[in-house]
Amino acid sequence: MEQFKTLEDLRDYVKSLSSFYARPTEVDAHPTLYVGNTNNGVIQGIRKRDYLFSSDEKWVLPHEQMGLSFSAHWQHLKRIYRLKQKVTAGKPIDVYWVLEKVDVPSGLAFVPDVKDKKHYLLIVTTRMGVDELVRKLTWVADRMSVIRSVKKVL
Protein backbone atom coordinates (compact mmCIF):
# COMPACT_ATOMS: atom_id res chain seq x y z
CA MET A 1 0.00 0.00 0.00
CA GLU A 2 1.33 3.40 -0.93
CA GLN A 3 0.84 6.52 1.18
CA PHE A 4 0.30 9.89 -0.47
CA LYS A 5 1.52 13.13 1.06
CA THR A 6 -0.46 15.51 -1.14
CA LEU A 7 -3.50 15.44 -3.37
CA GLU A 8 -1.17 16.04 -6.32
CA ASP A 9 0.57 12.75 -5.48
CA LEU A 10 -2.78 10.97 -5.53
CA ARG A 11 -3.77 12.68 -8.80
CA ASP A 12 -0.49 11.64 -10.43
CA TYR A 13 -0.93 8.07 -9.21
CA VAL A 14 -4.47 7.82 -10.59
CA LYS A 15 -3.28 9.25 -13.91
CA SER A 16 -0.60 6.55 -14.08
CA LEU A 17 -3.19 3.78 -13.69
CA SER A 18 -5.58 4.84 -16.43
CA SER A 19 -8.23 7.42 -17.16
CA PHE A 20 -11.15 7.91 -14.80
CA TYR A 21 -14.84 8.67 -15.02
CA ALA A 22 -16.15 10.97 -12.29
CA ARG A 23 -19.60 12.18 -11.35
CA PRO A 24 -20.25 14.96 -8.80
CA THR A 25 -23.37 14.55 -6.69
CA GLU A 26 -24.92 16.31 -3.74
CA VAL A 27 -23.91 14.75 -0.42
CA ASP A 28 -26.05 11.69 0.38
CA ALA A 29 -27.44 11.54 -3.16
CA HIS A 30 -27.18 8.33 -5.17
CA PRO A 31 -24.32 8.51 -7.71
CA THR A 32 -26.20 7.01 -10.66
CA LEU A 33 -29.92 7.34 -9.88
CA TYR A 34 -32.23 10.19 -8.93
CA VAL A 35 -33.68 8.39 -5.90
CA GLY A 36 -36.74 9.99 -4.33
CA ASN A 37 -37.29 12.24 -7.35
CA THR A 38 -40.93 11.77 -8.35
CA ASN A 39 -41.35 14.48 -10.98
CA ASN A 40 -42.47 13.43 -14.45
CA GLY A 41 -38.94 13.80 -15.84
CA VAL A 42 -37.76 10.76 -13.84
CA ILE A 43 -38.72 7.10 -14.26
CA GLN A 44 -37.68 4.79 -11.40
CA GLY A 45 -34.74 7.08 -10.62
CA ILE A 46 -33.62 7.49 -14.24
CA ARG A 47 -33.91 10.92 -15.85
CA LYS A 48 -35.76 10.78 -19.16
CA ARG A 49 -33.35 13.26 -20.70
CA ASP A 50 -30.39 10.96 -19.98
CA TYR A 51 -31.64 7.91 -21.90
CA LEU A 52 -33.88 7.14 -24.87
CA PHE A 53 -37.12 5.51 -23.68
CA SER A 54 -39.71 3.63 -25.72
CA SER A 55 -43.04 5.40 -26.18
CA ASP A 56 -44.60 3.38 -23.33
CA GLU A 57 -41.57 4.21 -21.10
CA LYS A 58 -41.05 0.56 -20.16
CA TRP A 59 -37.91 0.07 -22.26
CA VAL A 60 -34.62 1.91 -22.59
CA LEU A 61 -33.32 1.91 -26.15
CA PRO A 62 -29.70 2.05 -27.34
CA HIS A 63 -28.40 5.46 -28.35
CA GLU A 64 -24.76 6.40 -28.98
CA GLN A 65 -25.04 9.91 -27.50
CA MET A 66 -27.56 9.55 -24.66
CA GLY A 67 -26.49 8.30 -21.26
CA LEU A 68 -25.44 9.24 -17.76
CA SER A 69 -22.81 12.01 -17.77
CA PHE A 70 -19.29 11.50 -16.43
CA SER A 71 -16.21 13.72 -16.48
CA ALA A 72 -13.01 12.15 -17.76
CA HIS A 73 -10.63 15.03 -17.03
CA TRP A 74 -9.89 17.22 -13.99
CA GLN A 75 -10.72 20.45 -15.84
CA HIS A 76 -14.10 19.13 -16.97
CA LEU A 77 -14.81 17.89 -13.45
CA LYS A 78 -14.03 21.34 -12.00
CA ARG A 79 -16.42 23.00 -14.45
CA ILE A 80 -19.22 20.52 -13.71
CA TYR A 81 -18.56 20.88 -9.99
CA ARG A 82 -19.07 24.67 -10.22
CA LEU A 83 -22.34 24.17 -12.12
CA LYS A 84 -23.48 21.61 -9.55
CA GLN A 85 -22.70 24.05 -6.71
CA LYS A 86 -25.15 26.54 -8.19
CA VAL A 87 -27.90 23.92 -8.43
CA THR A 88 -27.40 22.57 -4.91
CA ALA A 89 -27.38 26.04 -3.33
CA GLY A 90 -24.07 25.55 -1.55
CA LYS A 91 -24.69 22.05 -0.15
CA PRO A 92 -21.56 19.88 -0.02
CA ILE A 93 -20.79 17.81 -3.10
CA ASP A 94 -19.17 14.38 -3.26
CA VAL A 95 -17.46 13.02 -6.35
CA TYR A 96 -17.98 9.37 -7.23
CA TRP A 97 -15.50 7.88 -9.66
CA VAL A 98 -14.27 4.72 -11.34
CA LEU A 99 -11.16 3.97 -13.36
CA GLU A 100 -11.43 3.62 -17.10
CA LYS A 101 -10.75 -0.12 -17.07
CA VAL A 102 -13.68 -0.90 -14.78
CA ASP A 103 -15.96 -3.69 -15.88
CA VAL A 104 -19.47 -2.45 -16.56
CA PRO A 105 -22.45 -4.78 -16.87
CA SER A 106 -23.30 -6.15 -20.29
CA GLY A 107 -25.54 -3.80 -22.21
CA LEU A 108 -23.76 -0.68 -20.88
CA ALA A 109 -20.61 1.08 -22.11
CA PHE A 110 -18.67 4.29 -21.55
CA VAL A 111 -18.37 6.30 -24.77
CA PRO A 112 -16.88 9.73 -25.41
CA ASP A 113 -19.26 12.60 -26.05
CA VAL A 114 -18.78 13.68 -29.67
CA LYS A 115 -18.99 17.33 -28.56
CA ASP A 116 -16.40 17.14 -25.75
CA LYS A 117 -13.57 14.60 -25.47
CA LYS A 118 -13.32 15.25 -21.71
CA HIS A 119 -16.95 14.18 -21.22
CA TYR A 120 -18.16 10.58 -21.35
CA LEU A 121 -21.57 8.98 -21.31
CA LEU A 122 -22.57 5.67 -19.77
CA ILE A 123 -24.84 4.48 -22.56
CA VAL A 124 -27.19 1.56 -23.12
CA THR A 125 -25.95 -0.66 -25.96
CA THR A 126 -28.87 -3.10 -26.08
CA ARG A 127 -32.56 -2.65 -25.45
CA MET A 128 -33.45 -3.39 -21.82
CA GLY A 129 -36.29 -2.93 -19.42
CA VAL A 130 -36.22 0.04 -17.07
CA ASP A 131 -35.93 -2.32 -14.06
CA GLU A 132 -32.87 -3.93 -15.60
CA LEU A 133 -31.20 -0.56 -16.20
CA VAL A 134 -31.89 0.43 -12.59
CA ARG A 135 -30.20 -2.80 -11.40
CA LYS A 136 -27.20 -2.20 -13.65
CA LEU A 137 -26.80 1.45 -12.63
CA THR A 138 -26.98 0.36 -8.98
CA TRP A 139 -24.30 -2.24 -9.69
CA VAL A 140 -22.05 0.45 -11.17
CA ALA A 141 -22.69 2.77 -8.21
CA ASP A 142 -21.79 0.03 -5.74
CA ARG A 143 -18.34 -0.20 -7.33
CA MET A 144 -17.59 3.53 -7.42
CA SER A 145 -15.12 5.19 -5.07
CA VAL A 146 -16.01 8.50 -3.45
CA ILE A 147 -14.24 11.70 -2.49
CA ARG A 148 -16.35 13.27 0.26
CA SER A 149 -16.98 17.03 0.30
CA VAL A 150 -14.82 17.52 -2.75
CA LYS A 151 -14.51 21.30 -2.29
CA LYS A 152 -11.18 20.72 -0.51
CA VAL A 153 -9.83 18.82 -3.52
CA LEU A 154 -11.12 20.94 -6.40
C-alpha positions, -999 to +999 in steps of 0.1 A: +000+000+000+013+034-009+008+065+012+003+099-005+015+131+011-005+155-011-035+154-034-012+160-063+006+127-055-028+110-055-038+127-088-005+116-104-009+081-092-045+078-106-033+092-139-006+066-141-032+038-137-056+048-164-082+074-172-111+079-148-148+087-150-161+110-123-196+122-114-202+150-088-234+146-067-249+163-037-239+147-004-261+117+004-274+115-032-272+083-052-243+085-077-262+070-107-299+073-099-322+102-089-337+084-059-367+100-043-373+122-073-409+118-083-413+145-110-425+134-144-389+138-158-378+108-138-387+071-143-377+048-114-347+071-106-336+075-142-339+109-158-358+108-192-333+133-207-304+110-200-316+079-219-339+071-249-371+055-237-397+036-257-430+054-262-446+034-233-416+042-211-410+006-202-379+001-223-346+019-226-333+019-261-297+021-273-284+055-284-248+064-290-250+099-275-276+095-247-265+083-213-254+092-178-228+120-178-193+115-164-162+137-165-130+122-178-106+150-170-099+172-140-107+205-158-141+191-170-148+179-135-140+213-120-164+230-145-192+205-137-186+209-100-191+247-102-223+242-121-235+216-095-227+241-067-252+265-082-279+239-084-274+226-049-274+260-033-241+256-016-247+221-002-216+199+000-208+178-031-192+144-033-175+130-064-180+094-072-155+079-097-143+047-113-112+040-134-114+036-171-107-001-171-137-009-148-160-037-159-195-025-166-225-048-169-233-062-203-255-038-222-238-007-209-206+011-221-187+043-216-184+063-248-169+097-254-193+126-260-188+137-297-190+173-286-164+171-258-136+146-255-133+152-217-169+142-212-182+106-214-216+090-213-226+057-198-248+045-226-272+016-231-260-007-260-289-031-261-326-026-255-334-034-218-363-029-194-362+000-171-359-023-141-329-039-156-312-006-162-319+004-126-302-028-114-272-022-136-268+015-126-270+004-090-243-022-097-220+005-112-227+028-082-218+000-057-183-002-073-176+035-074-151+052-051-160+085-035-142+117-025-163+133+003-170+170+003-148+175-028-145+213-023-112+207-005-098+188-035-111+209-064 
